[in-house]
Amino acid sequence: MAYTRSRRQQRFAVVWATCPTCGDVELTSEQVQIQTCTSDGTSTYSFVCPTCSLIANKPASVSVVESLSAAGSRLVAWNFPAELAEAKVGAPICHNDLLDFHAALEADGWWSELSNALRDS
Ligand SMILES: [Zn+2]
């Protein structure tokens, strides 16, 4: 693994990654970020392609995570939103529900109607 120095004189590894548009590109480990989901244990890594400036995001195996971490890439942990664990009540919202909601918002007095509905529930 090759190393280079940033302006701050900290050592970062040279990383080769593949941009979906440009193909193989050269980065430093500082330019790569690792994302690990603590809910399911999966990881990805991402980088901004130095050629096309698009963000590339790819699955990362445990060995890739370990290598990038050891080389100084930033690791970000995240988890699924708590809303996924909430019990769902009632039928799913359909297109007609959205149209009714839109019409209700355009009518006068929607705020007081909503406040009354919440107070009565
Ligand atoms: Zn690219």
Backbone and ligand atoms as CSV (ligand in chain L), in Angstrom:
chain,resi,resn,atom,element,x,y,z
A,1,MET,N,N,0.854,-1.174,0.000
A,1,MET,CA,C,0.000,0.000,0.000
A,1,MET,C,C,0.894,1.229,0.000
A,2,ALA,N,N,0.647,2.147,-0.904
A,2,ALA,CA,C,1.439,3.357,-0.997
A,2,ALA,C,C,0.865,4.425,-0.070
A,3,TYR,N,N,1.729,5.317,0.367
A,3,TYR,CA,C,1.272,6.388,1.256
A,3,TYR,C,C,1.669,7.730,0.661
A,4,THR,N,N,0.886,8.741,0.965
A,4,THR,CA,C,1.175,10.097,0.552
A,4,THR,C,C,0.951,10.991,1.761
A,5,ARG,N,N,1.320,12.242,1.664
A,5,ARG,CA,C,1.129,13.176,2.770
A,5,ARG,C,C,0.199,14.293,2.326
A,6,SER,N,N,-0.731,14.652,3.217
A,6,SER,CA,C,-1.622,15.767,2.924
A,6,SER,C,C,-0.925,17.041,3.353
A,7,ARG,N,N,-1.629,18.151,3.179
A,7,ARG,CA,C,-1.066,19.438,3.573
A,7,ARG,C,C,-0.791,19.491,5.070
A,8,ARG,N,N,-1.526,18.693,5.839
A,8,ARG,CA,C,-1.332,18.688,7.282
A,8,ARG,C,C,-0.213,17.729,7.675
A,9,GLN,N,N,0.462,17.154,6.726
A,9,GLN,CA,C,1.582,16.242,6.951
A,9,GLN,C,C,1.157,14.959,7.656
A,10,GLN,N,N,-0.120,14.608,7.506
A,10,GLN,CA,C,-0.574,13.336,8.048
A,10,GLN,C,C,-0.547,12.318,6.921
A,11,ARG,N,N,-0.164,11.110,7.248
A,11,ARG,CA,C,-0.037,10.087,6.216
A,11,ARG,C,C,-1.401,9.470,5.892
A,12,PHE,N,N,-1.693,9.384,4.620
A,12,PHE,CA,C,-2.892,8.713,4.145
A,12,PHE,C,C,-2.494,7.761,3.034
A,13,ALA,N,N,-3.161,6.647,2.977
A,13,ALA,CA,C,-2.869,5.656,1.953
A,13,ALA,C,C,-3.461,6.089,0.618
A,14,VAL,N,N,-2.813,5.677,-0.443
A,14,VAL,CA,C,-3.372,5.860,-1.779
A,14,VAL,C,C,-4.359,4.728,-2.014
A,15,VAL,N,N,-5.552,5.081,-2.424
A,15,VAL,CA,C,-6.629,4.104,-2.616
A,15,VAL,C,C,-7.085,4.162,-4.061
A,16,TRP,N,N,-7.208,3.003,-4.661
A,16,TRP,CA,C,-7.796,2.919,-5.996
A,16,TRP,C,C,-9.233,2.471,-5.838
A,17,ALA,N,N,-10.132,3.208,-6.441
A,17,ALA,CA,C,-11.541,2.857,-6.385
A,17,ALA,C,C,-12.104,2.974,-7.797
A,18,THR,N,N,-13.288,2.431,-7.983
A,18,THR,CA,C,-13.889,2.445,-9.311
A,18,THR,C,C,-15.137,3.318,-9.311
A,19,CYS,N,N,-15.101,4.378,-10.074
A,19,CYS,CA,C,-16.262,5.235,-10.278
A,19,CYS,C,C,-17.152,4.553,-11.319
A,20,PRO,N,N,-18.467,4.500,-11.087
A,20,PRO,CA,C,-19.352,3.855,-12.068
A,20,PRO,C,C,-19.299,4.515,-13.449
A,21,THR,N,N,-18.941,5.778,-13.502
A,21,THR,CA,C,-18.900,6.505,-14.772
A,21,THR,C,C,-17.497,6.524,-15.381
A,22,CYS,N,N,-16.481,6.768,-14.558
A,22,CYS,CA,C,-15.125,7.019,-15.068
A,22,CYS,C,C,-14.203,5.804,-15.005
A,23,GLY,N,N,-14.564,4.800,-14.257
A,23,GLY,CA,C,-13.664,3.654,-14.086
A,23,GLY,C,C,-12.735,3.880,-12.912
A,24,ASP,N,N,-11.540,3.300,-12.976
A,24,ASP,CA,C,-10.603,3.376,-11.860
A,24,ASP,C,C,-10.096,4.798,-11.655
A,25,VAL,N,N,-10.142,5.239,-10.390
A,25,VAL,CA,C,-9.645,6.561,-10.019
A,25,VAL,C,C,-8.758,6.423,-8.793
A,26,GLU,N,N,-7.810,7.342,-8.650
A,26,GLU,CA,C,-6.889,7.325,-7.513
A,26,GLU,C,C,-7.335,8.349,-6.483
A,27,LEU,N,N,-7.388,7.913,-5.245
A,27,LEU,CA,C,-7.802,8.767,-4.133
A,27,LEU,C,C,-6.816,8.585,-2.999
A,28,THR,N,N,-6.976,9.384,-1.955
A,28,THR,CA,C,-6.296,9.091,-0.702
A,28,THR,C,C,-7.346,8.525,0.248
A,29,SER,N,N,-6.905,7.814,1.260
A,29,SER,CA,C,-7.850,7.244,2.228
A,29,SER,C,C,-8.642,8.344,2.927
A,30,GLU,N,N,-8.100,9.554,2.988
A,30,GLU,CA,C,-8.812,10.678,3.574
A,30,GLU,C,C,-10.040,11.056,2.745
A,31,GLN,N,N,-10.016,10.754,1.471
A,31,GLN,CA,C,-11.123,11.119,0.570
A,31,GLN,C,C,-12.224,10.055,0.544
A,32,VAL,N,N,-12.013,8.975,1.275
A,32,VAL,CA,C,-12.989,7.884,1.305
A,32,VAL,C,C,-13.644,7.853,2.682
A,33,GLN,N,N,-14.952,7.710,2.702
A,33,GLN,CA,C,-15.690,7.602,3.965
A,33,GLN,C,C,-16.360,6.242,4.026
A,34,ILE,N,N,-16.314,5.643,5.209
A,34,ILE,CA,C,-16.959,4.349,5.432
A,34,ILE,C,C,-18.242,4.606,6.207
A,35,GLN,N,N,-19.328,3.960,5.800
A,35,GLN,CA,C,-20.596,4.034,6.520
A,35,GLN,C,C,-20.936,2.622,6.981
A,36,THR,N,N,-21.128,2.450,8.286
A,36,THR,CA,C,-21.509,1.149,8.833
A,36,THR,C,C,-22.860,1.278,9.512
A,37,CYS,N,N,-23.798,0.419,9.098
A,37,CYS,CA,C,-25.136,0.401,9.695
A,37,CYS,C,C,-25.089,-0.488,10.924
A,38,THR,N,N,-25.334,0.090,12.091
A,38,THR,CA,C,-25.285,-0.692,13.320
A,38,THR,C,C,-26.521,-1.575,13.476
A,39,SER,N,N,-27.562,-1.321,12.696
A,39,SER,CA,C,-28.786,-2.124,12.777
A,39,SER,C,C,-28.622,-3.488,12.118
A,40,ASP,N,N,-27.963,-3.529,10.978
A,40,ASP,CA,C,-27.818,-4.809,10.274
A,40,ASP,C,C,-26.363,-5.213,10.020
A,41,GLY,N,N,-25.416,-4.372,10.412
A,41,GLY,CA,C,-24.007,-4.724,10.297
A,41,GLY,C,C,-23.403,-4.556,8.912
A,42,THR,N,N,-24.173,-4.054,7.951
A,42,THR,CA,C,-23.618,-3.863,6.612
A,42,THR,C,C,-22.827,-2.555,6.549
A,43,SER,N,N,-21.904,-2.508,5.611
A,43,SER,CA,C,-21.087,-1.307,5.435
A,43,SER,C,C,-20.994,-0.937,3.968
A,44,THR,N,N,-20.788,0.331,3.739
A,44,THR,CA,C,-20.505,0.839,2.400
A,44,THR,C,C,-19.356,1.826,2.521
A,45,TYR,N,N,-18.750,2.142,1.404
A,45,TYR,CA,C,-17.785,3.241,1.384
A,45,TYR,C,C,-18.172,4.177,0.256
A,46,SER,N,N,-17.838,5.433,0.420
A,46,SER,CA,C,-18.207,6.413,-0.594
A,46,SER,C,C,-17.064,7.394,-0.801
A,47,PHE,N,N,-17.099,7.998,-1.966
A,47,PHE,CA,C,-16.100,9.017,-2.310
A,47,PHE,C,C,-16.670,9.908,-3.399
A,48,VAL,N,N,-16.123,11.100,-3.493
A,48,VAL,CA,C,-16.457,12.003,-4.583
A,48,VAL,C,C,-15.419,11.760,-5.665
A,49,CYS,N,N,-15.886,11.364,-6.830
A,49,CYS,CA,C,-14.962,11.050,-7.926
A,49,CYS,C,C,-14.170,12.306,-8.299
A,50,PRO,N,N,-12.848,12.221,-8.326
A,50,PRO,CA,C,-12.043,13.393,-8.675
A,50,PRO,C,C,-12.160,13.791,-10.144
A,51,THR,N,N,-12.711,12.933,-10.972
A,51,THR,CA,C,-12.848,13.237,-12.398
A,51,THR,C,C,-14.204,13.854,-12.716
A,52,CYS,N,N,-15.295,13.192,-12.293
A,52,CYS,CA,C,-16.639,13.670,-12.670
A,52,CYS,C,C,-17.378,14.342,-11.512
A,53,SER,N,N,-16.828,14.313,-10.316
A,53,SER,CA,C,-17.398,14.947,-9.117
A,53,SER,C,C,-18.699,14.312,-8.627
A,54,LEU,N,N,-19.062,13.150,-9.170
A,54,LEU,CA,C,-20.237,12.452,-8.658
A,54,LEU,C,C,-19.847,11.634,-7.436
A,55,ILE,N,N,-20.814,11.419,-6.545
A,55,ILE,CA,C,-20.575,10.601,-5.366
A,55,ILE,C,C,-20.793,9.139,-5.729
A,56,ALA,N,N,-19.818,8.322,-5.431
A,56,ALA,CA,C,-19.933,6.878,-5.641
A,56,ALA,C,C,-20.085,6.224,-4.285
A,57,ASN,N,N,-20.975,5.265,-4.185
A,57,ASN,CA,C,-21.226,4.547,-2.939
A,57,ASN,C,C,-21.256,3.062,-3.258
A,58,LYS,N,N,-20.432,2.280,-2.562
A,58,LYS,CA,C,-20.310,0.868,-2.886
A,58,LYS,C,C,-20.330,0.024,-1.620
A,59,PRO,N,N,-20.803,-1.208,-1.737
A,59,PRO,CA,C,-20.759,-2.100,-0.584
A,59,PRO,C,C,-19.319,-2.346,-0.145
A,60,ALA,N,N,-19.129,-2.504,1.158
A,60,ALA,CA,C,-17.785,-2.757,1.684
A,60,ALA,C,C,-17.792,-4.018,2.545
A,61,SER,N,N,-16.921,-4.935,2.225
A,61,SER,CA,C,-16.776,-6.141,3.050
A,61,SER,C,C,-16.047,-5.773,4.343
A,62,VAL,N,N,-16.036,-6.696,5.284
A,62,VAL,CA,C,-15.349,-6.462,6.551
A,62,VAL,C,C,-13.874,-6.154,6.303
A,63,SER,N,N,-13.251,-6.875,5.390
A,63,SER,CA,C,-11.822,-6.640,5.136
A,63,SER,C,C,-11.579,-5.263,4.518
A,64,VAL,N,N,-12.499,-4.799,3.664
A,64,VAL,CA,C,-12.361,-3.455,3.084
A,64,VAL,C,C,-12.519,-2.405,4.187
A,65,VAL,N,N,-13.491,-2.604,5.073
A,65,VAL,CA,C,-13.694,-1.664,6.186
A,65,VAL,C,C,-12.441,-1.610,7.054
A,66,GLU,N,N,-11.888,-2.780,7.367
A,66,GLU,CA,C,-10.681,-2.818,8.206
A,66,GLU,C,C,-9.506,-2.130,7.524
A,67,SER,N,N,-9.328,-2.384,6.230
A,67,SER,CA,C,-8.205,-1.776,5.504
A,67,SER,C,C,-8.351,-0.263,5.426
A,68,LEU,N,N,-9.554,0.198,5.073
A,68,LEU,CA,C,-9.759,1.645,4.957
A,68,LEU,C,C,-9.648,2.324,6.318
A,69,SER,N,N,-10.184,1.687,7.356
A,69,SER,CA,C,-10.078,2.264,8.705
A,69,SER,C,C,-8.625,2.377,9.127
A,70,ALA,N,N,-7.873,1.311,8.904
A,70,ALA,CA,C,-6.458,1.320,9.279
A,70,ALA,C,C,-5.683,2.375,8.502
A,71,ALA,N,N,-6.150,2.682,7.303
A,71,ALA,CA,C,-5.458,3.666,6.463
A,71,ALA,C,C,-5.914,5.091,6.755
A,72,GLY,N,N,-6.866,5.263,7.668
A,72,GLY,CA,C,-7.253,6.609,8.080
A,72,GLY,C,C,-8.552,7.127,7.509
A,73,SER,N,N,-9.318,6.291,6.814
A,73,SER,CA,C,-10.615,6.758,6.312
A,73,SER,C,C,-11.565,6.973,7.481
A,74,ARG,N,N,-12.415,7.959,7.336
A,74,ARG,CA,C,-13.382,8.285,8.385
A,74,ARG,C,C,-14.486,7.239,8.406
A,75,LEU,N,N,-14.868,6.808,9.596
A,75,LEU,CA,C,-15.927,5.818,9.770
A,75,LEU,C,C,-17.141,6.497,10.389
A,76,VAL,N,N,-18.290,6.339,9.739
A,76,VAL,CA,C,-19.538,6.911,10.233
A,76,VAL,C,C,-20.501,5.772,10.523
A,77,ALA,N,N,-20.987,5.697,11.760
A,77,ALA,CA,C,-21.965,4.677,12.135
A,77,ALA,C,C,-23.361,5.286,12.043
A,78,TRP,N,N,-24.300,4.485,11.552
A,78,TRP,CA,C,-25.689,4.950,11.476
A,78,TRP,C,C,-26.588,3.763,11.772
A,79,ASN,N,N,-27.858,4.051,12.051
A,79,ASN,CA,C,-28.804,2.964,12.285
A,79,ASN,C,C,-30.131,3.276,11.616
A,80,PHE,N,N,-30.966,2.237,11.497
A,80,PHE,CA,C,-32.275,2.426,10.879
A,80,PHE,C,C,-33.086,3.405,11.723
A,81,PRO,N,N,-33.936,4.222,11.099
A,81,PRO,CA,C,-34.767,5.138,11.881
A,81,PRO,C,C,-35.751,4.373,12.751
A,82,ALA,N,N,-36.041,4.910,13.930
A,82,ALA,CA,C,-36.939,4.247,14.887
A,82,ALA,C,C,-38.335,4.043,14.316
A,83,GLU,N,N,-38.734,4.848,13.322
A,83,GLU,CA,C,-40.064,4.723,12.735
A,83,GLU,C,C,-40.285,3.347,12.113
A,84,LEU,N,N,-39.216,2.682,11.698
A,84,LEU,CA,C,-39.368,1.356,11.089
A,84,LEU,C,C,-39.893,0.332,12.091
A,85,ALA,N,N,-39.631,0.568,13.380
A,85,ALA,CA,C,-40.071,-0.383,14.406
A,85,ALA,C,C,-41.460,-0.065,14.946
A,86,GLU,N,N,-42.030,1.066,14.523
A,86,GLU,CA,C,-43.351,1.442,15.014
A,86,GLU,C,C,-44.422,0.511,14.455
A,87,ALA,N,N,-45.452,0.244,15.280
A,87,ALA,CA,C,-46.589,-0.556,14.813
A,87,ALA,C,C,-47.410,0.282,13.839
A,88,LYS,N,N,-47.745,-0.302,12.709
A,88,LYS,CA,C,-48.542,0.410,11.706
A,88,LYS,C,C,-50.017,0.093,11.959
A,89,VAL,N,N,-50.833,1.159,12.014
A,89,VAL,CA,C,-52.265,1.003,12.276
A,89,VAL,C,C,-53.021,1.561,11.074
A,90,GLY,N,N,-54.062,0.853,10.657
A,90,GLY,CA,C,-54.900,1.335,9.565
A,90,GLY,C,C,-54.375,0.924,8.209
A,91,ALA,N,N,-55.171,1.274,7.217
A,91,ALA,CA,C,-54.825,0.926,5.838
A,91,ALA,C,C,-53.718,1.845,5.340
A,92,PRO,N,N,-52.924,1.392,4.406
A,92,PRO,CA,C,-51.896,2.271,3.830
A,92,PRO,C,C,-52.538,3.478,3.145
A,93,ILE,N,N,-51.823,4.589,3.138
A,93,ILE,CA,C,-52.312,5.793,2.480
A,93,ILE,C,C,-52.331,5.542,0.972
A,94,CYS,N,N,-53.419,5.961,0.327
A,94,CYS,CA,C,-53.519,5.778,-1.123
A,94,CYS,C,C,-53.529,7.158,-1.811
A,95,HIS,N,N,-53.549,7.130,-3.130
A,95,HIS,CA,C,-53.523,8.361,-3.914
A,95,HIS,C,C,-54.728,9.254,-3.574
A,96,ASN,N,N,-55.892,8.664,-3.399
A,96,ASN,CA,C,-57.091,9.444,-3.060
A,96,ASN,C,C,-56.952,10.136,-1.704
A,97,ASP,N,N,-56.274,9.487,-0.754
A,97,ASP,CA,C,-56.021,10.123,0.544
A,97,ASP,C,C,-55.185,11.387,0.366
A,98,LEU,N,N,-54.184,11.305,-0.500
A,98,LEU,CA,C,-53.343,12.484,-0.750
A,98,LEU,C,C,-54.137,13.601,-1.401
A,99,LEU,N,N,-55.007,13.235,-2.350
A,99,LEU,CA,C,-55.846,14.255,-2.994
A,99,LEU,C,C,-56.785,14.905,-1.982
A,100,ASP,N,N,-57.392,14.112,-1.108
A,100,ASP,CA,C,-58.266,14.657,-0.058
A,100,ASP,C,C,-57.480,15.578,0.869
A,101,PHE,N,N,-56.274,15.176,1.227
A,101,PHE,CA,C,-55.430,15.993,2.105
A,101,PHE,C,C,-55.089,17.317,1.434
A,102,HIS,N,N,-54.731,17.253,0.154
A,102,HIS,CA,C,-54.416,18.466,-0.601
A,102,HIS,C,C,-55.625,19.412,-0.638
A,103,ALA,N,N,-56.790,18.867,-0.910
A,103,ALA,CA,C,-58.011,19.680,-0.954
A,103,ALA,C,C,-58.307,20.279,0.416
A,104,ALA,N,N,-58.085,19.502,1.468
A,104,ALA,CA,C,-58.333,20.003,2.817
A,104,ALA,C,C,-57.401,21.158,3.159
A,105,LEU,N,N,-56.158,21.083,2.718
A,105,LEU,CA,C,-55.201,22.162,2.999
A,105,LEU,C,C,-55.540,23.438,2.238
A,106,GLU,N,N,-56.195,23.305,1.094
A,106,GLU,CA,C,-56.559,24.495,0.317
A,106,GLU,C,C,-57.810,25.183,0.865
A,107,ALA,N,N,-58.578,24.473,1.673
A,107,ALA,CA,C,-59.794,25.064,2.246
A,107,ALA,C,C,-59.447,25.920,3.461
A,108,ASP,N,N,-60.299,26.866,3.765
A,108,ASP,CA,C,-60.121,27.681,4.970
A,108,ASP,C,C,-60.426,26.839,6.197
A,109,GLY,N,N,-59.745,27.127,7.277
A,109,GLY,CA,C,-60.057,26.497,8.551
A,109,GLY,C,C,-59.439,25.133,8.758
A,110,TRP,N,N,-58.463,24.731,7.925
A,110,TRP,CA,C,-57.887,23.394,8.078
A,110,TRP,C,C,-57.138,23.255,9.392
A,111,TRP,N,N,-56.552,24.355,9.863
A,111,TRP,CA,C,-55.775,24.263,11.100
A,111,TRP,C,C,-56.687,23.980,12.297
A,112,SER,N,N,-57.811,24.701,12.370
A,112,SER,CA,C,-58.726,24.472,13.494
A,112,SER,C,C,-59.368,23.088,13.382
A,113,GLU,N,N,-59.631,22.634,12.137
A,113,GLU,CA,C,-60.183,21.283,11.964
A,113,GLU,C,C,-59.177,20.230,12.437
A,114,LEU,N,N,-57.919,20.429,12.107
A,114,LEU,CA,C,-56.879,19.491,12.551
A,114,LEU,C,C,-56.740,19.529,14.075
A,115,SER,N,N,-56.743,20.737,14.641
A,115,SER,CA,C,-56.615,20.865,16.106
A,115,SER,C,C,-57.770,20.171,16.810
A,116,ASN,N,N,-58.974,20.330,16.273
A,116,ASN,CA,C,-60.142,19.674,16.881
A,116,ASN,C,C,-60.026,18.154,16.766
A,117,ALA,N,N,-59.569,17.666,15.620
A,117,ALA,CA,C,-59.442,16.227,15.427
A,117,ALA,C,C,-58.422,15.639,16.397
A,118,LEU,N,N,-57.324,16.345,16.613
A,118,LEU,CA,C,-56.286,15.856,17.529
A,118,LEU,C,C,-56.768,15.916,18.978
A,119,ARG,N,N,-57.538,16.953,19.310
A,119,ARG,CA,C,-58.042,17.085,20.667
A,119,ARG,C,C,-59.071,15.991,20.975
A,120,ASP,N,N,-59.836,15.616,19.971
A,120,ASP,CA,C,-60.877,14.603,20.176
A,120,ASP,C,C,-60.322,13.177,20.154
A,121,SER,N,N,-59.112,13.003,19.657
A,121,SER,CA,C,-58.573,11.631,19.563
A,121,SER,C,C,-57.953,11.165,20.862
L,1,ZN,ZN,ZN,-16.307,9.629,-12.026
